[in-house]
Amino acid sequence: MNSARHTDNIETLPQPQLSKVETRPGLAYAWYVVFALTAIYMLSFVDRQILGLLVAPMKRDLGLSDTKVGLLQGLAFGVFYTLMGLPLGRLADTKNRRNLIAAGVVAWSFFTSSCSVARSFFTLFLARMGVGVGEATLSPSAYSLISDYFPKDRLGTAISVFYMGIFFGSSLSLLVTGAVLDALAHTPFVTLPLLGTIAAWRVVFLVVGLPGVLFALLIYTVREPVRRDLLRTTQNQAVALSFGEAWAEIAKRTKSVAGLSLGAVFQAAPTYAITFWVPTFFQRVHHWTPGQSGRALAAILLTFGCAGMYVGGRWSDRWQRNGSPEGPSRVGVISGIGALLVLTPATLLHDANWTLALMAPGMFLLALPMGTTAAALQHIFPNQVRGLVSSLFLFVLNLGGLSIGPLMPGLLNDRLFHDEKMVGPSIAITVGVSAVLMLAAFWYSIRPYRRDYRIMEQGSPPLNVR
């Protein structure tokens, strides 16, 4: 209906343009904003990844299969994270993004703590759904905030630094969870005020859930910035796009959004498979303790994973400054090739040291496009659509990557190999297939993304409005 209205009035309507007037805060404060948001993103991944070292005690106490563990790690969180992301992304385009993030932090921290009292697969599934709803507020708002603080030729690096919260949070989760489990190894039950006597592994949910209130206060040190790159009329009035008009903007860039989103899905699947199942691989196959496996993986994620994200952001920004706007897609192609050749065989080796030796460069290569893909979408959309397109991107990313990554190794263990010690080959299959599909999706996105980027750079108006 909206499209018909605009078509009927095309001759009399003013032409909207992208505002080119930019008065941004200083880069020092802009980087403070990135670091504050990264700290909050880190907390979200501590809460999100916490199950990775709790597989054995949860299976024992709740009677779970590997498939159910995979569902708890992925689908329970991912479905509501993705479903709530779309309306919350729309709110990020129209409301105060800082307040939205603060509310989300309180919500997901509450539900993480609630996991400590879950007594069945169903109640734990519900609590994990609540964690997903809370965390759905963060990324669309953060992408939009960062894009208002940074010029385009620095945005890939800035969002890549924000994305380091994934590995900071995953590593901290592994370290904290492993340390708590090792400390309580000889204390199977703990007595706490109000909760009474509970299994020691449940204490981990309380340890990581309670600090959330402090992080909710941190976001109030960030100023809500003036929105940049707004679609405006020739009278310099910002255009208020309806929900349907915002979707029409996305539809005009379908090929770019689809290619980048699917590339991100198949980048995320092996990342989640590794962070969720490699600790279990070391425990089952090499008989490491939770603390040992957590420390080893955390060291790789912190050093090589974060380095990969930073380098990927720098490469993308440099290519774009040098006249190659498809830099994010190029980074994704390199990542797919590297993950296929280096990371896939890592968990097939019988020597744990060789596994770690391949995982280090493999995680560097796999991490290259994590921030640049999200930043790429900010480049080709006006401000009024960035939260919505980011939530759509995250919808596809998490419905696919967060469901496939944790689920596939567990499913292959139960249905194909019928042996929980075959978790190594299950991880390798998940990583290898995902790497091929990632390479194909990013390659597909190169040409349409180049076109859409140049249209935005020229200020070509994509929509007529009254």
C-alpha angles and dihedrals in degrees: 000000000000092000091053092050092053094047093051092053100038095118096055101038124103116243113250118221137189112257110244095187106112125182104164129180117256118285092243092064091039090058090048088057090051092050092048092050090045090055090052091046088051090056091050091056093047087058093041098049099040095106093064095088096032097067097106099048093041092051090049099046100036099033096239131167123220088256092057090047088054090051091052092048095046122009099038091055098031102052097057092035088059099038094050092042094075098058091037090051089054089052089052088060094051110024140051105295095199093058091046091056093047092053091049094052092054092047098050093044090053093051093046089056089047090062087073091071098042110125102185143027090261097052092044089049090054093049091050089051088056091052088054094051091053095046092050088077096063115062102045090048093044094050090050094047094049093048088057092052100046135056116240096256091061100036097091091056093043095052090043089057089049088051090057084080085079093064095034089053096042091049094046090048091052092046097045095042093046093047093049093047093047091047091050095040091114095037107069093175133039128195115220133177113268093359097062119200114354136166112276094240090062090063088070091069090055093047093055098034103053099063090063094098091062091053090049087059091049093065090061089068086068119085119224101243130219109269112251133200093031120172105247140181123241086263086063093247117145112244116237103214119206119228090259093049091050090053089049089058090054092047091058089060098040097133094051093046093045095048095047094042095050090045088054091048092057091043091052096046096067091039091057092041090056098043093046101039109025092076088053089046091057092046096047100037103029098025094234121162119249089254094052095048092043094052094047095051093041091055091053094046094047097048109028099024095051092042090053093052092049094047091046090054093049092049092049094048092047093051091049092049089051094055101268104114092177089073093122091056091048090053089052093052091052090049093052093051092046095048091049095051102035111023102039097069095043098094094041093071122097095215114079091208092058090048090056091044091058096038093059098062090030092060090046090056095041092052097052098097100035097102099024094060093057091044091050092065092053089059096059102043135066118245094258090066104036098093093047096047090045091053090048089050090050091045091059094037096053099034086055109026100033091046099042099040101057095030103050100062091048092045092049090049092052102035108027108027100021087208126100091207089066090074089115095063089041091057091045093053091049092049096044098049092044092051092055092049092046091054092050095048096049091046089052091052097056101086100040092044092052089053096047093046093053092048090056092046090054091052092236107174111240096189139040117217138178 
